Amino acid sequence: MSKIEQLLLLILDRAHKAGTKDLSKFQLFKIAYLLQVISLKYAGTFLIPDIIFVRDKNGPISVNIYSAIEKLICRGYVKKEVIENKEYGYPRDAHSLAKKIPKLSFSLGETIFLDNFLAKLLPLTQKKLKNLVYKTEPMRAIIREEKGVEVKKGAVLDFTSVIVDSDVVESYSDLS
């Protein structure tokens, strides 16, 4: 099982344990994106090096995550239910765990790191997640490029603008 699939299972597992029965694709994208930014900022390395995020109308999305979700659904780990969303006006895909997750290959340090930040991210509303995402360096950089023009849908987000907190990196050194 890929690290991306494991990350999605861990996010859904922690959401379930926190009392959230399902997460939308929007939430999965934004939480995974924020974990990547946080990991780079505080550990100096990506949590999952092979996730590529691109600009979309409502922030970053990832083909890697789309693919991983579909694989998890096919393998029976995740179930997807389409739910009417009266607030938004469009139905949303609700993702939840369909069965117990297997043992994941995250190290103890990675698990502590993930649990710490997931505890802060999972309670946030979709609006608050979006606001947090838009405050990150990669999103601010692409928004600056878009000034006066259309959203650069599909443009790969550049994480080199993330400022690494070297004082904290050593605390999370077993992430690499």
C-alpha positions as CSV (number, residue, x, y, z in Angstrom):
1,M,0.0,0.0,0.0
2,S,1.4,3.4,-1.0
3,K,2.3,6.1,1.6
4,I,-0.5,8.3,0.1
5,E,-3.1,5.6,0.7
6,Q,-1.8,5.1,4.2
7,L,-2.0,8.8,4.9
8,L,-5.6,8.9,3.7
9,L,-6.5,5.9,5.9
10,L,-4.8,7.5,8.9
11,I,-6.7,10.8,8.3
12,L,-10.0,8.9,8.0
13,D,-9.2,6.8,11.1
14,R,-8.4,9.8,13.2
15,A,-11.5,11.6,12.0
16,H,-13.6,8.6,12.9
17,K,-12.0,8.4,16.4
18,A,-12.6,12.1,16.9
19,G,-16.3,11.6,16.1
20,T,-16.4,12.8,12.5
21,K,-18.2,10.1,10.5
22,D,-16.9,11.1,7.0
23,L,-14.7,13.6,5.2
24,S,-15.3,15.2,1.8
25,K,-12.7,15.0,-1.0
26,F,-12.2,18.8,-0.4
27,Q,-11.3,18.0,3.3
28,L,-8.9,15.2,2.3
29,F,-7.2,17.4,-0.2
30,K,-6.8,20.3,2.1
31,I,-5.7,18.3,5.1
32,A,-3.1,16.3,3.1
33,Y,-1.9,19.6,1.6
34,L,-1.5,21.3,5.0
35,L,0.3,18.3,6.4
36,Q,2.8,18.5,3.5
37,V,3.4,22.2,4.2
38,I,3.6,21.7,7.9
39,S,6.0,18.8,7.5
40,L,8.3,20.8,5.2
41,K,8.1,23.8,7.5
42,Y,8.8,21.9,10.8
43,A,10.7,18.8,9.6
44,G,12.5,20.2,6.6
45,T,11.2,17.4,4.4
46,F,8.0,16.2,2.8
47,L,5.9,13.7,4.7
48,I,4.9,12.1,1.4
49,P,7.4,13.1,-1.3
50,D,5.4,11.9,-4.3
51,I,2.2,14.0,-3.8
52,I,1.9,16.7,-6.4
53,F,-0.6,19.5,-5.7
54,V,-2.0,21.7,-8.5
55,R,-4.0,24.9,-8.4
56,D,-7.7,24.6,-8.7
57,K,-10.6,27.1,-8.2
58,N,-10.9,26.2,-4.5
59,G,-7.3,25.7,-3.7
60,P,-4.9,22.8,-4.2
61,I,-5.9,19.4,-5.4
62,S,-3.9,16.3,-6.3
63,V,-4.3,13.6,-9.0
64,N,-2.3,11.3,-6.7
65,I,-4.9,11.7,-4.0
66,Y,-7.8,11.1,-6.4
67,S,-6.1,7.9,-7.6
68,A,-5.3,6.8,-4.0
69,I,-8.9,7.3,-2.9
70,E,-10.2,5.2,-5.9
71,K,-7.7,2.4,-5.0
72,L,-8.8,2.4,-1.4
73,I,-12.5,2.2,-2.5
74,C,-11.7,-0.7,-4.9
75,R,-9.9,-2.5,-2.1
76,G,-12.8,-2.1,0.3
77,Y,-11.0,0.1,2.8
78,V,-13.0,3.3,2.1
79,K,-16.6,3.7,1.2
80,K,-18.0,6.7,-0.7
81,E,-21.5,8.0,-0.3
82,V,-22.9,10.9,-2.3
83,I,-24.7,13.3,0.1
84,E,-26.9,16.2,-0.8
85,N,-25.3,19.5,0.5
86,K,-27.9,22.2,0.7
87,E,-25.4,24.8,1.9
88,Y,-23.2,24.4,-1.1
89,G,-25.9,23.6,-3.6
90,Y,-24.1,20.5,-5.0
91,P,-23.9,16.9,-3.7
92,R,-20.6,16.0,-2.0
93,D,-18.7,12.7,-1.8
94,A,-18.6,11.5,1.8
95,H,-15.6,9.2,2.5
96,S,-15.4,7.0,5.5
97,L,-13.6,3.9,6.6
98,A,-15.3,0.7,5.4
99,K,-13.2,-1.7,7.5
100,K,-10.4,-1.8,10.0
101,I,-7.2,-0.3,8.7
102,P,-4.1,-2.4,8.3
103,K,-0.9,-1.7,10.2
104,L,0.6,1.4,8.7
105,S,4.3,2.0,8.0
106,F,4.6,5.4,9.7
107,S,7.4,5.6,12.2
108,L,6.6,6.5,15.8
109,G,7.8,10.1,15.2
110,E,5.7,10.4,12.1
111,T,2.6,9.1,13.9
112,I,3.1,11.5,16.8
113,F,3.6,14.4,14.3
114,L,0.5,13.4,12.4
115,D,-1.6,12.9,15.4
116,N,-0.5,16.3,16.8
117,F,-1.5,18.2,13.7
118,L,-4.5,16.1,12.8
119,A,-5.9,16.9,16.2
120,K,-5.8,20.6,15.1
121,L,-6.9,20.2,11.5
122,L,-9.8,17.7,11.7
123,P,-12.2,19.9,13.8
124,L,-11.9,22.8,11.3
125,T,-14.8,23.5,9.0
126,Q,-14.2,23.4,5.3
127,K,-14.2,27.2,5.2
128,K,-11.5,27.4,7.9
129,L,-9.5,24.7,6.1
130,K,-9.7,26.7,2.9
131,N,-8.7,29.9,4.7
132,L,-5.7,28.2,6.3
133,V,-4.6,26.7,2.9
134,Y,-4.8,30.2,1.3
135,K,-2.4,31.5,4.0
136,T,0.3,29.1,3.1
137,E,3.4,30.2,1.1
138,P,2.7,28.1,-2.0
139,M,-0.9,29.4,-2.3
140,R,0.1,33.0,-1.6
141,A,2.8,32.8,-4.3
142,I,0.5,31.5,-7.0
143,I,-2.2,34.1,-6.1
144,R,0.4,36.8,-6.5
145,E,1.1,35.4,-10.0
146,E,-2.7,35.5,-10.8
147,K,-3.2,39.1,-9.9
148,G,-5.6,40.5,-12.6
149,V,-5.9,37.2,-14.5
150,E,-7.8,34.0,-14.2
151,V,-7.1,31.3,-11.7
152,K,-4.1,29.2,-13.0
153,K,-6.0,25.9,-12.9
154,G,-3.6,23.0,-13.1
155,A,-0.5,25.0,-12.3
156,V,1.8,22.9,-10.0
157,L,2.2,24.5,-6.6
158,D,5.8,25.5,-5.8
159,F,6.8,24.4,-2.3
160,T,10.2,26.1,-2.4
161,S,8.6,29.2,-1.0
162,V,7.8,27.4,2.3
163,I,10.1,28.8,5.0
164,V,11.7,26.0,7.0
165,D,11.8,26.6,10.7
166,S,15.3,25.4,11.4
167,D,14.9,25.8,15.2
168,V,12.1,23.1,15.1
169,V,13.5,20.8,12.4
170,E,15.6,18.8,14.8
171,S,12.6,18.1,17.0
172,Y,11.0,16.2,14.1
173,S,14.2,14.8,12.7
174,D,12.9,11.2,12.4
175,L,10.5,12.2,9.7
176,S,13.1,11.9,7.0
